[in-house]
Amino acid sequence: MASLDIVQTRSQFPSLKSGFIFGDNAGGSQIAQEVIDRLNDYLINTNAQLGAEYSVSAESTRRVMKDAPTEAAKLFNARSPDEIVFAASSTLNLDNLARSLERKINDDAEIIVTGEHEANVGPWKKLANRIQVGIKYWRATPTKDSNPYSISLKVEDVLPLITAQTRIVAFTACSNILGSIIPVKEYVKAIRARAAEVGASQLEISVDCVAYAPHRKIDVQDWDVDYAVLSYYKVYGPHISAMYVRQSALRNSVSPLVHHFIKADDISYKLQPGGPGYETVYATTGVNQYLLSLTPANDLNASFAAIAAHEQTLVQPLIAFLTHPAQWERGVRLVGDDTVGLNRAPTISFVVVGPHAMQSKDVVKVFDAEGKAGIRWGHFYAYTLIDDLSPKLDVNDGVVRISLVHYNTVEDVQYITDTLQKVLQL
Ligand SMILES: Cc1ncc(COP(=O)(O)O)c(C=O)c1O
């Protein structure tokens, strides 16, 4: 397997030249030069309204309606670009999806959600409230006796919730707090087997891949899911989201959100009311180009394998520092899994509890005062997950989150652990 050339990788991000350590990548990543070039190129050369016959419009239409969904389909491994929907954000895409399903949900239906980021939770709760159907929670539970905050989402906890009425199971492929990579294929297989057992013939699965997409290759066909979303601004691209909607769901489950005179029966365009920003849609095509440049293999799977391998070199020292007996004694508790391995993204959260407890915001304040690295505190919109933790935390103060990606270096981690060492000194 080809490993990542970190110098070459970093040289593709103009913003990294400042030397600032970006440690809030689960909030938003930096943007690759290839993407910036395409954004400029669109605005300079093809900034015309789509759908007309003149040459500039024809080129613009090709870029937005064909090139962008074709590339997004590769990122999801969708069967067809007609299964891709663009919207300003994943939150909006999922809210649109929930609205479009409204007419095809029975009165006695049940929806299962997690406590993860509200984007794949809130739209389903609002839908359940609008049409008065049941909602059930699939909660992350402790993995270790020693640390009550070491929680994870386990498939055995969702199976008893599934009944003949279950219509939607919505979960997150990687938590933006816990950092654990969910084995989506395995979970979906178990959910579908249970659905078959209890006769949940209409069950569909919606997966939030926003925190997963920067770290691992999505494969909606292999996973056998119906809906999936990602946010390009966390995958080295611009502020726009892409959603995958399985062809059969487009045909049978979702009703159009577009104007009545627009004919888009079986294609994703039916979920795209109004035009998303054309220049950002086209710029997303630079993301695959950037990812493919990471190894000589010219293959997205190889790129993500190289990303995952490099990221382990970041996860390892950070988790080793945070779980060291001296830190445990100090009151540092990881919020999430403390194992180092390929099931772990470099999104690492912790709290400081006990007799010398510190507020998360006070830990981060020291980093901000030094001005060399950007990390963050809060609930990061996974409000329910933080609110459910026991012993209880102040949900608004939440956790300290350090979220790295493949362009971060072991030197970045060294600076972060050195600074934490100073912060945590009694
Ligand atoms: C796991 C996860 N899902 C969804 C979202 C929301 O994405 P968007 O801002 O595109 O709505 C985020 C954003 O932080 C996230 O981390």
PDBQT file of the ligand as one rigid body, heavy atoms in Angstrom, charges set to zero:
ROOT
HETATM    1  C1  LIG A 501     -21.862  14.053  11.886  1.00  0.00    +0.000 C 
HETATM    2  C2  LIG A 501     -22.415  15.295  11.275  1.00  0.00    +0.000 A 
HETATM    3  N1  LIG A 501     -23.580  15.225  10.616  1.00  0.00    +0.000 NA
HETATM    4  C3  LIG A 501     -24.136  16.304  10.028  1.00  0.00    +0.000 A 
HETATM    5  C4  LIG A 501     -23.540  17.537  10.109  1.00  0.00    +0.000 A 
HETATM    6  C5  LIG A 501     -24.220  18.720   9.494  1.00  0.00    +0.000 C 
HETATM    7  O1  LIG A 501     -23.709  19.047   8.237  1.00  0.00    +0.000 OA
HETATM    8  P1  LIG A 501     -24.199  20.362   7.525  1.00  0.00    +0.000 P 
HETATM    9  O2  LIG A 501     -23.499  21.496   8.191  1.00  0.00    +0.000 OA
HETATM   10  O3  LIG A 501     -23.765  20.186   6.091  1.00  0.00    +0.000 OA
HETATM   11  O4  LIG A 501     -25.667  20.442   7.675  1.00  0.00    +0.000 OA
HETATM   12  C6  LIG A 501     -22.334  17.678  10.797  1.00  0.00    +0.000 A 
HETATM   13  C7  LIG A 501     -21.707  18.990  10.933  1.00  0.00    +0.000 C 
HETATM   14  O5  LIG A 501     -20.932  19.238  11.829  1.00  0.00    +0.000 OA
HETATM   15  C8  LIG A 501     -21.765  16.518  11.399  1.00  0.00    +0.000 A 
HETATM   16  O6  LIG A 501     -20.611  16.578  12.064  1.00  0.00    +0.000 OA
ENDROOT
TORSDOF 0
